[in-house]
Amino acid sequence: MKTVTIYTDGACSGNPGIGGWGAILTYNGKEKVISGYDKDTTNNRMEVFSIIAALRC
């Protein structure tokens, strides 16, 4: 079975406010980093969106 390890995080300055998310995916010794932001969001939305974005890769 192939295993991809995913690390995610999301944060927000103010709640709601400007927020960002990031994820690191590792597989077979290789690493992929993805990230993004939203101008008007919440901390919880960024946390969940980082997971969704990682699973889309």
C-alpha distance matrix in Angstrom:
0.0 3.8 6.4 10.0 12.8 15.9 19.5 22.2 25.9 28.9 32.7 36.0 39.6 41.7 40.3 40.5 40.7 38.9 35.2 32.2 28.5 25.8 22.1 20.1 16.5 14.8 11.9 12.0 15.5 16.8 18.5 19.8 22.6 24.0 27.1 30.0 33.0 35.3 39.1 39.6 36.8 35.9 33.7 31.6 31.1 29.9 27.4 25.9 26.1 24.1 21.1 21.8 22.2 19.0 17.0 19.0 17.9
3.8 0.0 3.8 6.8 10.0 13.1 16.7 19.5 23.2 26.2 29.9 33.3 36.8 39.1 38.0 38.0 38.0 36.0 32.3 29.2 25.4 22.6 18.8 16.7 13.0 11.3 8.3 8.8 12.4 13.2 14.8 16.0 19.0 20.5 23.7 26.7 29.8 32.3 36.1 36.8 34.2 33.5 31.3 29.5 28.8 27.3 25.1 23.8 23.7 21.4 18.7 19.4 19.3 16.0 14.4 16.3 14.7
6.4 3.8 0.0 3.8 6.5 9.7 13.2 16.1 19.9 23.0 26.7 30.2 33.6 35.9 34.8 35.1 35.0 33.1 29.4 26.3 22.5 19.7 15.9 13.8 10.4 8.7 6.8 8.4 11.2 12.1 12.9 14.2 16.7 18.3 21.3 24.3 27.4 29.9 33.6 34.2 31.5 30.6 28.1 26.4 26.1 24.4 21.9 21.0 21.1 18.6 16.0 17.3 17.3 13.7 12.7 15.2 13.7
10.0 6.8 3.8 0.0 3.8 6.4 10.0 12.8 16.6 19.7 23.4 26.8 30.2 32.6 31.7 31.9 31.7 29.6 25.9 22.7 18.9 16.0 12.2 10.1 6.6 5.7 5.0 8.1 10.1 10.0 9.9 10.7 13.0 14.5 17.5 20.6 23.7 26.3 30.0 30.8 28.3 27.5 25.1 23.7 23.1 21.2 18.9 18.2 18.0 15.3 13.0 14.5 14.1 10.3 10.0 12.6 10.8
12.8 10.0 6.5 3.8 0.0 3.8 6.8 10.1 13.8 17.2 20.7 24.3 27.6 30.0 29.3 29.8 29.5 27.6 23.8 20.7 17.0 14.0 10.3 8.1 5.7 5.2 6.6 9.7 10.5 10.6 9.5 10.6 12.0 13.7 16.2 19.4 22.3 25.0 28.5 29.3 26.5 25.4 22.7 21.5 21.4 19.3 16.7 16.6 16.9 13.8 11.8 14.1 13.9 10.1 10.8 13.8 12.3
15.9 13.1 9.7 6.4 3.8 0.0 3.8 6.5 10.3 13.5 17.1 20.6 24.0 26.4 25.6 26.0 25.8 23.8 20.0 17.0 13.2 10.4 6.8 5.7 4.6 6.5 9.1 12.6 12.9 12.0 9.8 9.6 9.9 10.9 12.9 16.0 18.6 21.2 24.8 25.5 22.8 21.7 19.0 18.0 17.8 15.5 13.1 13.1 13.3 10.0 8.4 11.1 10.8 7.2 8.7 11.8 10.7
19.5 16.7 13.2 10.0 6.8 3.8 0.0 3.8 7.1 10.8 14.1 17.8 20.9 23.4 23.0 23.7 23.3 21.3 17.6 14.6 11.0 8.4 5.5 5.2 6.6 8.7 12.0 15.2 14.7 13.7 10.9 10.6 9.7 10.6 11.7 14.7 16.9 19.6 22.9 23.6 20.8 19.5 16.5 15.9 16.3 13.6 11.1 12.2 12.6 9.1 8.5 11.9 11.6 8.7 11.1 14.0 13.1
22.2 19.5 16.1 12.8 10.1 6.5 3.8 0.0 3.8 7.1 10.6 14.2 17.5 19.9 19.3 19.9 19.5 17.7 14.0 11.2 7.6 5.8 4.3 6.5 8.7 11.7 15.0 18.5 17.9 16.5 13.2 11.9 9.9 9.6 9.6 11.9 13.6 16.0 19.3 19.8 17.0 15.7 12.9 12.4 12.6 9.8 7.5 9.0 9.3 5.8 6.3 9.8 9.6 7.9 10.7 13.2 13.1
25.9 23.2 19.9 16.6 13.8 10.3 7.1 3.8 0.0 3.8 6.9 10.6 13.9 16.3 15.9 16.7 16.3 14.7 10.9 8.6 5.8 5.6 6.5 9.3 12.2 15.1 18.6 22.0 21.1 19.5 16.1 14.6 11.8 10.9 9.6 11.0 11.8 14.0 16.8 17.1 14.4 12.8 9.7 10.1 10.7 7.6 5.6 8.6 9.1 6.3 8.2 11.4 11.2 10.7 13.6 15.7 15.9
28.9 26.2 23.0 19.7 17.2 13.5 10.8 7.1 3.8 0.0 3.8 7.2 10.7 12.9 12.4 13.0 12.6 11.1 7.4 5.7 4.1 6.4 8.8 12.2 15.1 18.3 21.7 25.2 24.4 22.5 18.9 16.8 13.7 11.9 9.4 9.5 9.2 10.8 13.3 13.4 10.7 9.3 6.4 7.6 7.9 4.6 4.2 7.7 7.9 6.5 9.2 11.6 11.5 12.2 15.0 16.5 17.2
32.7 29.9 26.7 23.4 20.7 17.1 14.1 10.6 6.9 3.8 0.0 3.8 7.0 9.4 9.5 10.5 9.8 8.7 5.5 5.6 6.4 9.2 12.2 15.4 18.5 21.7 25.2 28.6 27.5 25.6 21.9 19.9 16.5 14.7 11.6 11.0 9.4 10.4 11.9 11.9 9.5 7.8 4.9 7.9 8.8 6.1 6.9 10.4 10.7 10.0 12.9 15.0 14.8 15.9 18.7 19.9 20.7
36.0 33.3 30.2 26.8 24.3 20.6 17.8 14.2 10.6 7.2 3.8 0.0 3.8 5.9 6.5 7.3 6.1 5.7 3.9 6.4 8.8 12.1 15.4 18.7 21.9 25.1 28.6 32.0 30.9 28.8 25.1 22.8 19.3 17.1 13.7 12.0 9.3 9.1 9.6 9.1 7.3 6.0 4.8 8.6 9.1 7.4 9.4 12.4 12.4 12.6 15.7 17.2 17.0 18.6 21.3 22.1 23.2
39.6 36.8 33.6 30.2 27.6 24.0 20.9 17.5 13.9 10.7 7.0 3.8 0.0 3.8 6.5 7.6 5.5 5.5 6.1 8.9 11.9 15.0 18.5 21.6 24.9 28.1 31.7 35.0 33.6 31.5 27.7 25.5 21.8 19.8 16.2 14.3 11.3 10.9 10.0 9.8 9.2 8.5 8.2 12.0 12.6 11.2 13.2 16.2 16.0 16.3 19.4 20.9 20.5 22.1 24.9 25.6 26.5
41.7 39.1 35.9 32.6 30.0 26.4 23.4 19.9 16.3 12.9 9.4 5.9 3.8 0.0 3.8 5.3 4.7 7.1 8.4 11.8 14.6 18.0 21.3 24.6 27.7 31.0 34.5 37.9 36.7 34.6 30.9 28.6 25.0 22.8 19.2 17.1 13.8 12.4 11.0 9.5 9.0 7.8 8.5 11.9 12.9 12.5 14.5 17.1 17.4 18.2 21.1 22.3 22.4 24.3 26.8 27.5 28.8
40.3 38.0 34.8 31.7 29.3 25.6 23.0 19.3 15.9 12.4 9.5 6.5 6.5 3.8 0.0 3.0 5.2 8.3 8.8 12.2 14.5 18.1 21.1 24.5 27.4 30.8 34.1 37.6 36.8 34.8 31.1 28.8 25.4 22.9 19.5 17.3 14.1 12.2 11.3 8.8 7.2 5.2 6.7 9.3 10.4 11.1 12.9 15.0 15.6 17.1 19.6 20.5 21.2 23.3 25.3 26.1 27.8
40.5 38.0 35.1 31.9 29.8 26.0 23.7 19.9 16.7 13.0 10.5 7.3 7.6 5.3 3.0 0.0 3.8 7.2 8.3 11.9 14.4 18.1 21.2 24.8 27.5 31.1 34.3 37.9 37.2 34.9 31.3 28.6 25.3 22.4 19.0 16.3 12.9 10.3 9.2 6.1 5.1 4.7 7.6 9.9 9.8 10.8 13.3 14.9 15.0 16.9 19.4 19.9 20.4 22.9 24.8 25.2 27.0
40.7 38.0 35.0 31.7 29.5 25.8 23.3 19.5 16.3 12.6 9.8 6.1 5.5 4.7 5.2 3.8 0.0 3.8 6.2 10.0 13.1 16.8 20.2 23.7 26.7 30.2 33.5 37.0 36.0 33.6 29.9 27.2 23.6 20.8 17.1 14.3 10.7 8.4 6.6 4.9 5.4 6.5 8.6 11.7 11.2 10.9 13.9 15.9 15.2 16.6 19.7 20.2 20.0 22.5 24.8 25.0 26.4
38.9 36.0 33.1 29.6 27.6 23.8 21.3 17.7 14.7 11.1 8.7 5.7 5.5 7.1 8.3 7.2 3.8 0.0 3.8 7.1 10.7 14.1 17.7 21.1 24.2 27.6 31.0 34.4 33.3 30.7 26.9 24.1 20.5 17.8 14.0 11.1 7.5 6.0 4.5 5.3 6.2 7.9 9.2 12.4 11.3 10.0 13.2 15.4 14.0 14.9 18.3 18.8 18.0 20.4 23.1 23.0 24.0
35.2 32.3 29.4 25.9 23.8 20.0 17.6 14.0 10.9 7.4 5.5 3.9 6.1 8.4 8.8 8.3 6.2 3.8 0.0 3.8 7.1 10.6 14.2 17.6 20.6 24.1 27.4 30.9 29.9 27.4 23.7 21.0 17.4 14.7 11.1 8.7 5.5 5.4 6.4 7.1 6.0 6.8 6.8 9.8 8.8 6.6 9.7 12.1 10.8 11.3 14.7 15.6 14.8 16.9 19.7 19.9 20.9
32.2 29.2 26.3 22.7 20.7 17.0 14.6 11.2 8.6 5.7 5.6 6.4 8.9 11.8 12.2 11.9 10.0 7.1 3.8 0.0 3.8 7.0 10.7 14.0 17.1 20.6 23.9 27.3 26.2 23.7 19.9 17.2 13.7 11.1 7.4 5.7 4.0 6.3 8.7 10.1 8.9 9.5 8.5 10.8 9.6 6.2 8.8 11.2 9.4 8.8 12.5 13.6 12.3 13.9 17.1 17.3 17.8
28.5 25.4 22.5 18.9 17.0 13.2 11.0 7.6 5.8 4.1 6.4 8.8 11.9 14.6 14.5 14.4 13.1 10.7 7.1 3.8 0.0 3.8 7.1 10.7 13.6 17.1 20.4 23.9 23.0 20.6 16.9 14.3 10.9 8.5 5.5 5.5 6.1 8.8 11.9 13.0 11.0 11.0 9.2 10.5 9.3 5.5 6.8 9.0 7.3 5.4 9.1 10.7 9.3 10.4 13.7 14.3 14.7
25.8 22.6 19.7 16.0 14.0 10.4 8.4 5.8 5.6 6.4 9.2 12.1 15.0 18.0 18.1 18.1 16.8 14.1 10.6 7.0 3.8 0.0 3.8 7.0 10.2 13.5 16.9 20.3 19.3 16.9 13.2 10.7 7.4 5.7 4.1 6.6 8.8 12.0 15.2 16.6 14.8 14.6 12.5 13.3 12.4 8.8 8.8 10.7 9.0 5.8 8.8 10.8 8.8 8.6 12.3 13.2 12.7
22.1 18.8 15.9 12.2 10.3 6.8 5.5 4.3 6.5 8.8 12.2 15.4 18.5 21.3 21.1 21.2 20.2 17.7 14.2 10.7 7.1 3.8 0.0 3.8 6.5 10.0 13.3 16.8 16.1 13.8 10.3 8.2 5.9 5.4 6.3 9.5 12.2 15.2 18.6 19.9 17.7 17.3 15.0 15.0 14.2 11.0 10.0 11.1 9.9 6.1 7.5 9.9 8.0 6.3 9.9 11.4 10.4
20.1 16.7 13.8 10.1 8.1 5.7 5.2 6.5 9.3 12.2 15.4 18.7 21.6 24.6 24.5 24.8 23.7 21.1 17.6 14.0 10.7 7.0 3.8 0.0 3.8 6.6 10.2 13.4 12.4 10.3 6.8 5.7 4.6 6.6 8.8 12.4 15.5 18.7 22.1 23.5 21.5 21.0 18.5 18.5 17.9 14.8 13.4 14.4 13.4 9.7 10.2 12.6 10.6 7.9 11.0 12.7 10.7
16.5 13.0 10.4 6.6 5.7 4.6 6.6 8.7 12.2 15.1 18.5 21.9 24.9 27.7 27.4 27.5 26.7 24.2 20.6 17.1 13.6 10.2 6.5 3.8 0.0 3.8 6.8 10.4 10.2 8.3 5.7 5.1 6.5 8.4 11.4 14.9 18.1 21.2 24.7 26.0 23.9 23.5 21.1 20.5 19.8 17.0 15.5 15.7 14.7 11.3 10.7 12.5 10.8 7.3 9.5 11.3 8.8
14.8 11.3 8.7 5.7 5.2 6.5 8.7 11.7 15.1 18.3 21.7 25.1 28.1 31.0 30.8 31.1 30.2 27.6 24.1 20.6 17.1 13.5 10.0 6.6 3.8 0.0 3.8 6.9 6.6 5.6 4.5 6.5 8.9 11.6 14.8 18.4 21.7 24.9 28.3 29.7 27.6 27.0 24.4 23.9 23.4 20.6 18.8 19.1 18.4 15.0 14.1 16.0 14.5 10.8 12.4 14.3 11.5
11.9 8.3 6.8 5.0 6.6 9.1 12.0 15.0 18.6 21.7 25.2 28.6 31.7 34.5 34.1 34.3 33.5 31.0 27.4 23.9 20.4 16.9 13.3 10.2 6.8 3.8 0.0 3.8 5.5 5.3 6.6 8.7 11.9 14.4 17.8 21.3 24.7 27.8 31.4 32.7 30.5 30.1 27.6 26.8 26.1 23.6 21.8 21.6 20.9 17.7 16.3 17.7 16.4 12.8 13.3 15.0 12.1
12.0 8.8 8.4 8.1 9.7 12.6 15.2 18.5 22.0 25.2 28.6 32.0 35.0 37.9 37.6 37.9 37.0 34.4 30.9 27.3 23.9 20.3 16.8 13.4 10.4 6.9 3.8 0.0 3.8 5.6 8.5 11.3 14.7 17.6 21.1 24.7 28.1 31.3 34.8 36.3 34.2 33.7 31.2 30.4 29.8 27.3 25.5 25.3 24.6 21.4 20.1 21.5 20.1 16.5 17.0 18.4 15.4
15.5 12.4 11.2 10.1 10.5 12.9 14.7 17.9 21.1 24.4 27.5 30.9 33.6 36.7 36.8 37.2 36.0 33.3 29.9 26.2 23.0 19.3 16.1 12.4 10.2 6.6 5.5 3.8 0.0 3.8 6.8 10.3 13.4 16.7 20.1 23.8 27.3 30.7 34.0 35.7 33.8 33.3 30.6 30.3 29.8 27.0 25.2 25.7 24.9 21.4 20.6 22.4 20.7 17.2 18.4 19.8 16.6
16.8 13.2 12.1 10.0 10.6 12.0 13.7 16.5 19.5 22.5 25.6 28.8 31.5 34.6 34.8 34.9 33.6 30.7 27.4 23.7 20.6 16.9 13.8 10.3 8.3 5.6 5.3 5.6 3.8 0.0 3.8 6.9 10.3 13.6 17.1 20.8 24.3 27.8 31.1 33.0 31.3 31.1 28.8 28.6 27.8 24.8 23.5 23.9 22.6 19.2 18.9 20.3 18.1 14.9 16.4 17.3 13.9
18.5 14.8 12.9 9.9 9.5 9.8 10.9 13.2 16.1 18.9 21.9 25.1 27.7 30.9 31.1 31.3 29.9 26.9 23.7 19.9 16.9 13.2 10.3 6.8 5.7 4.5 6.6 8.5 6.8 3.8 0.0 3.8 6.7 10.1 13.5 17.2 20.7 24.2 27.4 29.4 27.7 27.6 25.2 25.3 24.4 21.3 20.2 20.8 19.5 16.0 16.0 17.7 15.3 12.3 14.5 15.5 12.2
19.8 16.0 14.2 10.7 10.6 9.6 10.6 11.9 14.6 16.8 19.9 22.8 25.5 28.6 28.8 28.6 27.2 24.1 21.0 17.2 14.3 10.7 8.2 5.7 5.1 6.5 8.7 11.3 10.3 6.9 3.8 0.0 3.8 6.7 10.3 13.9 17.5 20.9 24.2 26.3 24.8 25.0 23.0 23.1 21.8 18.7 18.1 18.6 16.7 13.4 13.9 15.0 12.2 9.7 12.3 12.7 9.4
22.6 19.0 16.7 13.0 12.0 9.9 9.7 9.9 11.8 13.7 16.5 19.3 21.8 25.0 25.4 25.3 23.6 20.5 17.4 13.7 10.9 7.4 5.9 4.6 6.5 8.9 11.9 14.7 13.4 10.3 6.7 3.8 0.0 3.8 6.9 10.6 14.1 17.7 20.8 22.9 21.6 21.9 19.9 20.4 19.2 15.8 15.6 16.5 14.5 11.1 12.6 14.0 11.0 9.2 12.6 13.0 10.4
24.0 20.5 18.3 14.5 13.7 10.9 10.6 9.6 10.9 11.9 14.7 17.1 19.8 22.8 22.9 22.4 20.8 17.8 14.7 11.1 8.5 5.7 5.4 6.6 8.4 11.6 14.4 17.6 16.7 13.6 10.1 6.7 3.8 0.0 3.8 7.2 10.9 14.3 17.6 19.7 18.4 19.1 17.6 18.1 16.3 13.1 13.5 14.2 11.6 8.7 10.8 11.5 8.1 7.6 11.2 10.9 9.1
27.1 23.7 21.3 17.5 16.2 12.9 11.7 9.6 9.6 9.4 11.6 13.7 16.2 19.2 19.5 19.0 17.1 14.0 11.1 7.4 5.5 4.1 6.3 8.8 11.4 14.8 17.8 21.1 20.1 17.1 13.5 10.3 6.9 3.8 0.0 3.8 7.2 10.8 14.0 16.1 15.0 15.9 14.7 15.7 13.9 10.4 11.6 12.8 10.1 7.7 10.9 11.7 8.6 9.3 12.9 12.7 11.8
30.0 26.7 24.3 20.6 19.4 16.0 14.7 11.9 11.0 9.5 11.0 12.0 14.3 17.1 17.3 16.3 14.3 11.1 8.7 5.7 5.5 6.6 9.5 12.4 14.9 18.4 21.3 24.7 23.8 20.8 17.2 13.9 10.6 7.2 3.8 0.0 3.8 7.2 10.4 12.7 12.2 13.7 13.3 14.6 12.3 9.2 11.5 12.6 9.5 8.5 12.1 12.1 9.4 11.4 14.6 13.8 13.8
33.0 29.8 27.4 23.7 22.3 18.6 16.9 13.6 11.8 9.2 9.4 9.3 11.3 13.8 14.1 12.9 10.7 7.5 5.5 4.0 6.1 8.8 12.2 15.5 18.1 21.7 24.7 28.1 27.3 24.3 20.7 17.5 14.1 10.9 7.2 3.8 0.0 3.8 6.7 9.1 8.9 10.9 11.2 13.0 10.7 8.0 11.2 12.6 9.8 9.9 13.6 13.7 11.7 14.2 17.1 16.5 17.0
35.3 32.3 29.9 26.3 25.0 21.2 19.6 16.0 14.0 10.8 10.4 9.1 10.9 12.4 12.2 10.3 8.4 6.0 5.4 6.3 8.8 12.0 15.2 18.7 21.2 24.9 27.8 31.3 30.7 27.8 24.2 20.9 17.7 14.3 10.8 7.2 3.8 0.0 3.8 5.6 6.1 9.1 10.6 12.3 9.6 8.2 12.0 12.9 10.4 11.7 15.1 14.6 13.4 16.4 18.8 18.0 19.2
39.1 36.1 33.6 30.0 28.5 24.8 22.9 19.3 16.8 13.3 11.9 9.6 10.0 11.0 11.3 9.2 6.6 4.5 6.4 8.7 11.9 15.2 18.6 22.1 24.7 28.3 31.4 34.8 34.0 31.1 27.4 24.2 20.8 17.6 14.0 10.4 6.7 3.8 0.0 3.8 6.5 9.8 11.9 14.2 12.0 11.1 14.8 16.0 13.9 15.3 18.7 18.3 17.2 20.1 22.5 21.7 23.0
39.6 36.8 34.2 30.8 29.3 25.5 23.6 19.8 17.1 13.4 11.9 9.1 9.8 9.5 8.8 6.1 4.9 5.3 7.1 10.1 13.0 16.6 19.9 23.5 26.0 29.7 32.7 36.3 35.7 33.0 29.4 26.3 22.9 19.7 16.1 12.7 9.1 5.6 3.8 0.0 3.8 7.3 10.3 12.3 10.3 10.5 14.1 15.0 13.6 15.7 18.7 18.2 17.9 20.9 23.0 22.5 24.2
36.8 34.2 31.5 28.3 26.5 22.8 20.8 17.0 14.4 10.7 9.5 7.3 9.2 9.0 7.2 5.1 5.4 6.2 6.0 8.9 11.0 14.8 17.7 21.5 23.9 27.6 30.5 34.2 33.8 31.3 27.7 24.8 21.6 18.4 15.0 12.2 8.9 6.1 6.5 3.8 0.0 3.8 6.9 8.5 6.6 7.3 10.7 11.6 10.7 13.0 15.7 15.6 15.8 18.6 20.5 20.5 22.4
35.9 33.5 30.6 27.5 25.4 21.7 19.5 15.7 12.8 9.3 7.8 6.0 8.5 7.8 5.2 4.7 6.5 7.9 6.8 9.5 11.0 14.6 17.3 21.0 23.5 27.0 30.1 33.7 33.3 31.1 27.6 25.0 21.9 19.1 15.9 13.7 10.9 9.1 9.8 7.3 3.8 0.0 3.8 5.5 5.3 6.5 8.8 10.2 10.6 12.6 14.9 15.5 16.3 18.6 20.4 21.1 23.0
33.7 31.3 28.1 25.1 22.7 19.0 16.5 12.9 9.7 6.4 4.9 4.8 8.2 8.5 6.7 7.6 8.6 9.2 6.8 8.5 9.2 12.5 15.0 18.5 21.1 24.4 27.6 31.2 30.6 28.8 25.2 23.0 19.9 17.6 14.7 13.3 11.2 10.6 11.9 10.3 6.9 3.8 0.0 3.8 5.5 5.3 6.3 8.8 9.9 10.9 13.1 14.6 15.4 17.0 19.1 20.3 21.9
31.6 29.5 26.4 23.7 21.5 18.0 15.9 12.4 10.1 7.6 7.9 8.6 12.0 11.9 9.3 9.9 11.7 12.4 9.8 10.8 10.5 13.3 15.0 18.5 20.5 23.9 26.8 30.4 30.3 28.6 25.3 23.1 20.4 18.1 15.7 14.6 13.0 12.3 14.2 12.3 8.5 5.5 3.8 0.0 3.8 5.4 5.1 6.3 8.5 10.1 11.3 12.6 14.3 15.9 17.2 18.7 20.8
31.1 28.8 26.1 23.1 21.4 17.8 16.3 12.6 10.7 7.9 8.8 9.1 12.6 12.9 10.4 9.8 11.2 11.3 8.8 9.6 9.3 12.4 14.2 17.9 19.8 23.4 26.1 29.8 29.8 27.8 24.4 21.8 19.2 16.3 13.9 12.3 10.7 9.6 12.0 10.3 6.6 5.3 5.5 3.8 0.0 3.8 5.5 5.3 5.9 8.6 10.2 10.4 11.9 14.2 15.5 16.3 18.6
29.9 27.3 24.4 21.2 19.3 15.5 13.6 9.8 7.6 4.6 6.1 7.4 11.2 12.5 11.1 10.8 10.9 10.0 6.6 6.2 5.5 8.8 11.0 14.8 17.0 20.6 23.6 27.3 27.0 24.8 21.3 18.7 15.8 13.1 10.4 9.2 8.0 8.2 11.1 10.5 7.3 6.5 5.3 5.4 3.8 0.0 3.8 5.5 5.0 6.1 8.8 9.8 10.3 12.2 14.3 15.2 16.8
27.4 25.1 21.9 18.9 16.7 13.1 11.1 7.5 5.6 4.2 6.9 9.4 13.2 14.5 12.9 13.3 13.9 13.2 9.7 8.8 6.8 8.8 10.0 13.4 15.5 18.8 21.8 25.5 25.2 23.5 20.2 18.1 15.6 13.5 11.6 11.5 11.2 12.0 14.8 14.1 10.7 8.8 6.3 5.1 5.5 3.8 0.0 3.8 5.6 5.5 7.0 9.2 10.4 11.3 13.1 15.0 16.5
25.9 23.8 21.0 18.2 16.6 13.1 12.2 9.0 8.6 7.7 10.4 12.4 16.2 17.1 15.0 14.9 15.9 15.4 12.1 11.2 9.0 10.7 11.1 14.4 15.7 19.1 21.6 25.3 25.7 23.9 20.8 18.6 16.5 14.2 12.8 12.6 12.6 12.9 16.0 15.0 11.6 10.2 8.8 6.3 5.3 5.5 3.8 0.0 3.8 5.5 5.4 6.4 8.8 10.1 11.0 12.7 15.0
26.1 23.7 21.1 18.0 16.9 13.3 12.6 9.3 9.1 7.9 10.7 12.4 16.0 17.4 15.6 15.0 15.2 14.0 10.8 9.4 7.3 9.0 9.9 13.4 14.7 18.4 20.9 24.6 24.9 22.6 19.5 16.7 14.5 11.6 10.1 9.5 9.8 10.4 13.9 13.6 10.7 10.6 9.9 8.5 5.9 5.0 5.6 3.8 0.0 3.8 5.4 5.0 6.0 8.5 9.8 10.5 12.7
24.1 21.4 18.6 15.3 13.8 10.0 9.1 5.8 6.3 6.5 10.0 12.6 16.3 18.2 17.1 16.9 16.6 14.9 11.3 8.8 5.4 5.8 6.1 9.7 11.3 15.0 17.7 21.4 21.4 19.2 16.0 13.4 11.1 8.7 7.7 8.5 9.9 11.7 15.3 15.7 13.0 12.6 10.9 10.1 8.6 6.1 5.5 5.5 3.8 0.0 3.8 5.5 5.2 6.2 8.7 10.0 11.2
21.1 18.7 16.0 13.0 11.8 8.4 8.5 6.3 8.2 9.2 12.9 15.7 19.4 21.1 19.6 19.4 19.7 18.3 14.7 12.5 9.1 8.8 7.5 10.2 10.7 14.1 16.3 20.1 20.6 18.9 16.0 13.9 12.6 10.8 10.9 12.1 13.6 15.1 18.7 18.7 15.7 14.9 13.1 11.3 10.2 8.8 7.0 5.4 5.4 3.8 0.0 3.8 5.5 5.1 6.3 8.7 10.3
21.8 19.4 17.3 14.5 14.1 11.1 11.9 9.8 11.4 11.6 15.0 17.2 20.9 22.3 20.5 19.9 20.2 18.8 15.6 13.6 10.7 10.8 9.9 12.6 12.5 16.0 17.7 21.5 22.4 20.3 17.7 15.0 14.0 11.5 11.7 12.1 13.7 14.6 18.3 18.2 15.6 15.5 14.6 12.6 10.4 9.8 9.2 6.4 5.0 5.5 3.8 0.0 3.8 5.5 5.2 6.3 9.1
22.2 19.3 17.3 14.1 13.9 10.8 11.6 9.6 11.2 11.5 14.8 17.0 20.5 22.4 21.2 20.4 20.0 18.0 14.8 12.3 9.3 8.8 8.0 10.6 10.8 14.5 16.4 20.1 20.7 18.1 15.3 12.2 11.0 8.1 8.6 9.4 11.7 13.4 17.2 17.9 15.8 16.3 15.4 14.3 11.9 10.3 10.4 8.8 6.0 5.2 5.5 3.8 0.0 3.8 5.5 5.2 6.8
19.0 16.0 13.7 10.3 10.1 7.2 8.7 7.9 10.7 12.2 15.9 18.6 22.1 24.3 23.3 22.9 22.5 20.4 16.9 13.9 10.4 8.6 6.3 7.9 7.3 10.8 12.8 16.5 17.2 14.9 12.3 9.7 9.2 7.6 9.3 11.4 14.2 16.4 20.1 20.9 18.6 18.6 17.0 15.9 14.2 12.2 11.3 10.1 8.5 6.2 5.1 5.5 3.8 0.0 3.8 5.4 5.5
17.0 14.4 12.7 10.0 10.8 8.7 11.1 10.7 13.6 15.0 18.7 21.3 24.9 26.8 25.3 24.8 24.8 23.1 19.7 17.1 13.7 12.3 9.9 11.0 9.5 12.4 13.3 17.0 18.4 16.4 14.5 12.3 12.6 11.2 12.9 14.6 17.1 18.8 22.5 23.0 20.5 20.4 19.1 17.2 15.5 14.3 13.1 11.0 9.8 8.7 6.3 5.2 5.5 3.8 0.0 3.8 5.5
19.0 16.3 15.2 12.6 13.8 11.8 14.0 13.2 15.7 16.5 19.9 22.1 25.6 27.5 26.1 25.2 25.0 23.0 19.9 17.3 14.3 13.2 11.4 12.7 11.3 14.3 15.0 18.4 19.8 17.3 15.5 12.7 13.0 10.9 12.7 13.8 16.5 18.0 21.7 22.5 20.5 21.1 20.3 18.7 16.3 15.2 15.0 12.7 10.5 10.0 8.7 6.3 5.2 5.4 3.8 0.0 3.8
17.9 14.7 13.7 10.8 12.3 10.7 13.1 13.1 15.9 17.2 20.7 23.2 26.5 28.8 27.8 27.0 26.4 24.0 20.9 17.8 14.7 12.7 10.4 10.7 8.8 11.5 12.1 15.4 16.6 13.9 12.2 9.4 10.4 9.1 11.8 13.8 17.0 19.2 23.0 24.2 22.4 23.0 21.9 20.8 18.6 16.8 16.5 15.0 12.7 11.2 10.3 9.1 6.8 5.5 5.5 3.8 0.0
